[in-house]
Amino acid sequence: MTVTIVGSQLGDEGKGALVDLWGGAADVVVRYQGGDNAGHTVVEGGDEYKLSLVPSGAVRDKIGVLGNGCVVNPRTLFDEIDTLRERGLDPDVRVAERAHVIMPYHRRLDGIEEEVKSESGDEVGTTGRGIGPTYEDKAGRRGIRIGDLLDPDVLRRRLEYVVPQKRALVEGVFGLDADEEFDVEALYEEYREVGERLAREGMTVNCSRFLYERQQAGDAVMFEGAQGTLIDIDHGGYPYVTSSNPTAGGAATGSGVGPTVTGRGEVVGIVKAYLSRVGKGPMPTELDGDEHEESLADHIREKGGEFGTVTGRPRRIGWLDIPMLRHASRVNGFTGIAVNHVDVLAGLDEVRVGHAYELDGEERETVPTTTEQWARCEPVLKEFEPWPEVDWTAVAEEGYEALPDGAREYLDYVSREVGAPVYAVGVGPDRAETIERADPFEQ
């Protein structure tokens, strides 16, 4: 049995909370794309764990796997593992030998390229973690993989090939000094030691074979997507996208588990009850039109804690975008959804959603294929009866029927529009503050 958890919007939907909730039934939790640009916050018993690379299942003592579709910064990986150990946990994390390594020069180049683009207003708003440059090297067949770190001779050969190219780019094209990030010998010594630690702790695996054997043994596997559907490099608002495939199809290619296996499982879309976005890109339902909307956005941002887990940047805020969810449901094939942050909208004088778009006098129910068209879309808003503040802890204990009438009407509408039932409703950050209506591992 497999369950794939997918972000249905622009990331930051609260996927980690659902991985944590349903991860209790999983034996293995797999990250299948992205890197340490993907922040996950898990809260258990009042304790908060902020993770950017280690799969969220580590908090529940599950085997965590970073699949071949991931890009891995070993510094971040070891820092997170060591921090979890200091807090009394014993994370069991395996890393695919086919996963690519984020090197220091990738991070440096990421910053340089974003700065250059900003001069013309074309910056994407990356986290500066080196994600894009690492995927570029992967596609360009000049990347360094986790398996390369295990063989010092191969590692040196890879570095001697690629580092001079990166140095020439920085010095010759950008006219900047190439510092220690471009020193072959220093890189060799650091990453040879990384390989030694990975080998010593038995962390590397042939991901496809490892997961196949676990499934043959009867293990349940959960795939944990990072980011969201609308920043998928193929299905998002290009070029304001990440460099990988957060959509459900990425679970197969990013792990080595066949699509006939993941396709027989559940695919749960995680929805935030409103919309948030970090960085540039279209956002038709954004609350930024006048002083009232900006005040409303500030209120939601503060109440919802809408600041990047990795970057700390304040997120842009908007009403829920239904055309976006229709697109996400179609692309991913949702079998169910979970809606988070319903409590954040409580107590407002107004609650709206973007039911459709208007573009060139025509009403559209889904996201246009070009970013330029998407940016010209105006939202067709639908109003809902607001719901009051309540004792959300008590509501979570009592269940779905204890939700205020307005909130249930809102959730029923979202379910109809995406064509999938509501499996869970988040009314607070803690695991105990999620109303579970169905366990996808039991469907």
C-alpha positions in Angstrom: 0.0 0.0 0.0 1.2 3.5 -0.9 0.0 6.9 0.0 1.3 10.0 -1.8 1.0 13.4 -0.1 1.0 16.3 -2.5 0.8 20.1 -2.2 -2.1 21.3 -4.2 -1.2 25.0 -4.3 2.1 26.9 -4.1 3.7 25.1 -1.3 3.4 25.7 2.5 0.1 23.9 2.7 0.9 22.1 5.8 1.9 18.8 4.3 4.2 17.9 7.2 1.3 17.8 9.6 -0.5 15.2 7.5 2.6 13.1 6.9 3.0 13.2 10.7 -0.7 12.3 11.3 -0.9 9.4 8.8 2.7 8.4 9.0 1.9 6.3 12.1 0.5 3.7 9.7 3.5 3.9 7.4 6.7 1.9 7.8 8.7 4.1 5.4 8.4 7.8 4.5 10.0 8.8 1.2 10.9 12.3 -0.1 10.9 12.0 -3.9 12.0 15.5 -5.0 13.4 18.8 -3.9 16.1 19.6 -1.4 16.6 21.7 1.7 14.5 24.5 0.2 11.4 22.6 1.4 10.4 23.6 4.9 8.2 21.2 6.9 7.0 22.1 10.4 5.8 19.2 12.6 4.2 19.9 16.0 3.7 17.1 18.5 2.6 17.6 22.1 3.6 21.2 21.9 7.1 20.4 20.6 7.9 21.9 17.3 10.3 20.4 14.8 11.4 22.4 11.8 12.8 20.2 9.0 14.0 21.2 5.6 15.4 17.9 4.3 14.9 15.0 6.7 11.5 13.4 5.9 8.8 14.4 8.4 8.3 10.7 9.4 11.5 11.0 11.4 9.5 12.5 14.3 7.5 9.3 14.5 10.5 6.9 14.3 9.8 5.9 10.7 12.5 5.0 8.2 13.0 8.2 6.1 14.3 7.9 2.6 15.7 10.7 0.4 15.0 9.4 -3.1 16.9 9.7 -6.3 14.8 12.6 -7.3 16.1 14.7 -4.4 19.1 17.0 -4.3 20.9 16.6 -1.0 23.0 19.1 0.9 25.0 16.9 3.2 25.7 19.8 5.6 22.0 20.3 6.1 21.3 16.6 6.3 23.8 16.0 9.1 22.9 19.2 11.0 19.2 18.1 11.1 20.0 14.5 12.1 22.4 15.7 14.8 19.8 18.2 16.1 17.1 15.5 16.2 19.4 13.3 18.2 20.2 16.1 20.6 16.4 16.3 21.2 16.2 12.6 22.1 15.1 11.2 18.7 16.9 8.5 16.7 16.2 9.3 13.1 16.8 6.4 10.6 17.5 8.2 7.3 18.6 6.5 4.1 19.8 8.4 1.0 19.6 7.2 -2.5 22.9 6.7 -4.1 21.5 8.1 -7.3 20.4 11.4 -5.6 22.5 14.4 -6.6 24.6 16.4 -4.2 24.3 20.1 -3.6 27.8 21.5 -3.6 29.0 24.8 -2.2 29.5 26.2 -5.7 25.8 25.5 -6.5 24.7 27.7 -3.6 27.1 30.5 -4.7 25.9 30.3 -8.3 22.3 30.4 -7.2 22.8 33.7 -5.4 24.8 35.2 -8.3 22.2 34.3 -10.9 19.3 35.5 -8.8 21.1 38.8 -8.2 21.8 39.3 -11.9 18.2 38.5 -12.8 17.0 41.0 -10.2 18.7 43.8 -12.1 16.1 43.3 -14.9 13.3 42.4 -12.6 13.3 38.7 -13.7 14.3 37.1 -10.4 12.3 34.0 -9.5 12.6 34.3 -5.7 14.6 31.2 -5.0 15.7 30.3 -1.5 19.3 30.5 -2.6 20.0 27.0 -1.5 21.5 25.8 -4.8 18.6 23.7 -5.8 18.3 24.9 -9.4 22.0 24.8 -10.3 22.2 21.3 -8.9 19.3 20.1 -11.1 20.9 21.9 -14.0 24.1 19.9 -13.5 22.0 16.7 -13.2 20.4 17.4 -16.6 23.7 18.5 -18.1 25.3 15.2 -17.0 28.0 16.9 -14.9 26.5 16.4 -11.5 28.0 14.6 -8.5 25.8 11.9 -7.0 25.7 10.5 -3.4 27.2 7.3 -4.7 30.2 9.2 -6.0 31.1 10.3 -2.5 31.7 6.7 -1.5 34.6 6.3 -4.0 37.4 8.9 -3.4 38.9 8.3 -6.9 35.5 8.9 -8.6 34.8 11.9 -6.4 38.2 13.5 -7.3 37.6 12.8 -11.0 34.2 14.4 -11.0 35.4 17.5 -9.1 38.4 18.0 -11.5 36.0 17.9 -14.4 33.3 20.3 -13.1 34.9 22.7 -10.8 37.1 24.5 -13.4 33.9 25.0 -15.5 32.2 26.7 -12.5 35.3 28.8 -11.7 35.5 30.0 -15.3 31.8 30.9 -15.2 32.1 33.0 -12.1 35.3 34.7 -13.1 34.9 34.9 -16.9 31.2 35.6 -17.3 30.2 37.3 -14.0 33.6 38.9 -13.3 33.6 37.9 -9.7 36.2 36.2 -7.4 35.9 32.4 -7.1 36.5 31.7 -3.5 36.9 28.4 -1.5 33.6 27.0 -3.0 35.7 26.5 -6.2 38.8 24.9 -4.6 39.0 21.3 -5.8 41.2 20.1 -3.0 39.1 21.6 -0.2 35.9 20.2 -1.7 37.5 16.8 -2.1 38.6 16.6 1.5 35.2 17.8 2.9 33.1 15.5 0.7 35.3 12.5 1.0 34.6 12.8 4.7 30.9 13.1 4.0 31.1 9.8 2.1 32.9 8.2 4.9 30.2 9.2 7.4 27.4 8.0 5.1 29.2 4.6 4.7 30.0 4.3 8.4 26.3 4.9 9.4 24.9 2.7 6.6 22.8 5.5 5.2 23.1 4.9 1.4 20.8 2.7 -0.5 19.8 1.7 -4.0 16.4 3.4 -3.6 14.4 1.4 -6.1 15.6 -1.9 -4.7 15.3 -0.9 -1.1 11.7 0.2 -1.5 10.8 -2.9 -3.6 12.1 -5.2 -0.9 10.3 -3.3 1.9 7.0 -3.5 -0.1 7.5 -7.2 -0.8 7.9 -7.6 3.0 4.5 -6.0 3.5 5.6 -2.5 4.5 3.4 0.5 3.9 5.1 3.4 2.1 4.2 7.0 2.2 5.6 9.5 -0.4 6.1 13.0 0.9 6.1 15.7 -1.8 7.7 19.1 -1.2 6.5 22.4 -2.5 3.3 22.4 -4.5 1.6 21.6 -7.8 1.6 25.2 -9.1 5.4 25.4 -8.8 6.0 22.1 -10.5 8.5 22.7 -13.3 6.1 21.1 -15.9 2.7 21.9 -14.5 3.3 25.2 -12.6 3.5 28.8 -13.5 6.8 28.7 -15.4 9.3 30.3 -14.9 8.2 31.0 -11.3 8.6 27.3 -10.4 10.9 24.9 -8.6 13.3 22.7 -10.5 11.6 19.3 -10.0 8.2 17.6 -10.0 6.3 17.9 -6.8 3.2 16.4 -8.5 2.2 12.8 -7.8 3.9 11.5 -11.0 7.2 12.5 -9.4 6.8 9.9 -6.7 7.5 7.2 -9.3 10.4 8.8 -11.1 11.9 10.2 -7.9 12.0 6.9 -6.0 12.3 4.1 -8.5 8.9 2.7 -7.5 6.9 1.9 -10.6 3.8 4.0 -11.6 1.6 1.0 -11.5 2.4 0.7 -7.8 1.9 4.3 -6.8 -1.1 4.5 -9.1 -2.9 1.8 -7.1 -2.4 3.8 -3.9 -4.0 6.9 -2.5 -3.0 10.4 -3.6 -4.0 13.0 -1.0 -3.9 16.7 -2.0 -3.1 19.1 0.9 -5.0 22.4 0.7 -4.6 25.5 2.8 -7.9 27.1 3.4 -6.6 30.3 1.9 -3.6 31.0 -0.4 -0.1 32.0 0.3 2.9 32.5 -1.9 6.6 33.3 -1.4 8.3 35.3 -4.1 7.1 36.5 -7.5 4.6 35.0 -9.8 0.8 35.3 -10.6 -1.7 35.3 -7.8 -5.1 36.4 -9.0 -6.8 36.2 -5.6 -4.1 38.1 -3.8 -5.3 40.5 -1.1 -3.3 43.6 -2.1 -5.9 45.9 -3.8 -6.5 48.5 -1.1 -5.9 49.4 2.5 -8.7 47.0 3.7 -7.4 44.1 1.7 -3.8 44.7 2.9 -5.0 44.9 6.5 -6.9 41.6 6.0 -3.8 40.0 4.5 -1.7 41.2 7.5 -4.2 39.7 9.9 -4.2 36.3 8.1 -0.4 36.3 7.8 0.2 37.0 11.5 -2.5 34.6 12.7 -1.4 31.8 10.3 2.3 32.3 10.9 2.8 32.9 7.2 6.6 33.2 7.2 8.9 30.8 5.3 10.1 27.9 7.3 13.4 28.0 5.5 13.8 31.7 4.6 11.7 33.5 7.2 10.3 35.6 4.4 6.7 36.9 4.8 4.3 35.2 2.4 1.9 36.9 0.1 -1.8 36.2 1.1 -4.9 35.6 -1.0 -8.3 34.0 -1.0 -8.5 30.3 -1.8 -8.0 29.9 -5.6 -10.4 27.2 -6.9 -9.2 27.1 -10.5 -5.8 26.3 -9.1 -7.3 23.4 -7.1 -9.2 22.1 -10.1 -5.9 22.0 -12.0 -4.1 20.3 -9.2 -6.8 17.7 -8.8 -6.6 16.9 -12.5 -2.8 16.7 -12.7 -2.4 14.6 -9.5 -5.5 12.5 -9.6 -6.5 13.2 -6.0 -8.4 10.4 -4.2 -8.9 12.7 -1.2 -7.9 16.1 0.2 -7.0 17.5 3.6 -7.8 21.2 4.3 -5.6 23.0 6.8 -5.8 26.4 8.6 -9.6 26.5 8.7 -9.2 28.1 12.1 -7.2 31.0 10.7 -10.2 32.3 8.8 -12.5 32.2 11.9 -13.8 35.5 13.1 -13.4 37.4 9.8 -16.2 39.7 8.7 -16.0 38.2 5.2 -14.8 34.9 3.7 -14.4 34.6 -0.1 -12.9 32.2 -2.6 -11.9 32.7 -6.2 -14.4 30.5 -7.9 -13.2 31.2 -11.4 -11.2 33.7 -13.5 -12.2 36.3 -16.0 -9.7 36.7 -18.9 -10.5 38.8 -21.9 -14.2 38.9 -21.1 -14.4 35.1 -20.8 -14.9 33.1 -17.6 -12.4 30.3 -17.1 -12.5 27.5 -14.5 -8.8 26.5 -14.6 -5.3 27.9 -14.8 -4.2 29.1 -18.2 -1.1 27.4 -19.6 1.0 30.6 -19.9 2.1 32.7 -17.0 1.4 35.9 -18.9 -2.2 34.9 -19.4 -2.5 33.8 -15.7 -1.1 37.2 -14.6 -4.0 38.9 -16.5 -6.7 36.9 -14.9 -9.2 38.6 -12.5 -10.9 36.5 -9.9 -14.6 35.8 -10.0 -15.3 35.8 -6.2 -17.8 33.7 -4.3 -18.8 34.7 -0.8 -19.4 32.4 2.2 -21.0 32.9 5.5 -18.2 33.6 8.0 -17.7 31.4 11.0 -16.9 32.4 14.5 -13.9 31.7 16.7 -14.5 28.5 18.8 -12.6 26.3 21.1 -10.7 24.5 18.3 -9.2 21.9 20.6 -12.7 20.8 21.7 -13.8 20.8 18.1 -10.9 18.6 17.1 -11.9 16.2 19.9 -15.6 16.1 18.9 -15.0 15.7 15.2 -16.3 17.1 11.8 -19.8 17.7 12.9 -18.6 20.1 15.6 -17.2 22.5 13.1 -19.2 25.7 12.7 -21.8 25.6 10.0 -20.0 28.1 7.8 -16.8 26.1 7.9 -18.5 22.9 6.9 -20.3 24.6 4.0 -16.9 25.9 2.9 -15.3 22.5 3.1 -18.2 20.8 1.3 -17.9 23.3 -1.6 -14.1 22.7 -1.9 -14.7 19.0 -2.0 -17.3 19.2 -4.7 -15.1 21.5 -6.9 -12.0 19.2 -6.7 -14.0 16.0 -7.0 -12.5 14.3 -3.9 -13.7 13.8 -0.4 -12.3 15.6 2.7 -10.1 13.1 4.6 -8.9 15.6 7.2 -9.3 19.1 8.5 -6.6 21.0 10.3 -7.8 23.5 13.0 -4.4 24.0 14.7 -0.7 23.1 14.3 -0.6 20.1 16.7 -1.3 16.6 15.6 -4.2 16.5 18.1 -5.7 19.5 16.3 -6.5 17.7 13.1 -9.9 16.2 12.5 -9.4 12.9 10.8 -12.4 11.7 8.7 -10.6 8.9 6.8 -7.2 7.2 7.0 -5.9 6.9 3.4 -4.0 3.7 4.4 -7.4 2.1 5.1 -9.2 3.2 1.9 
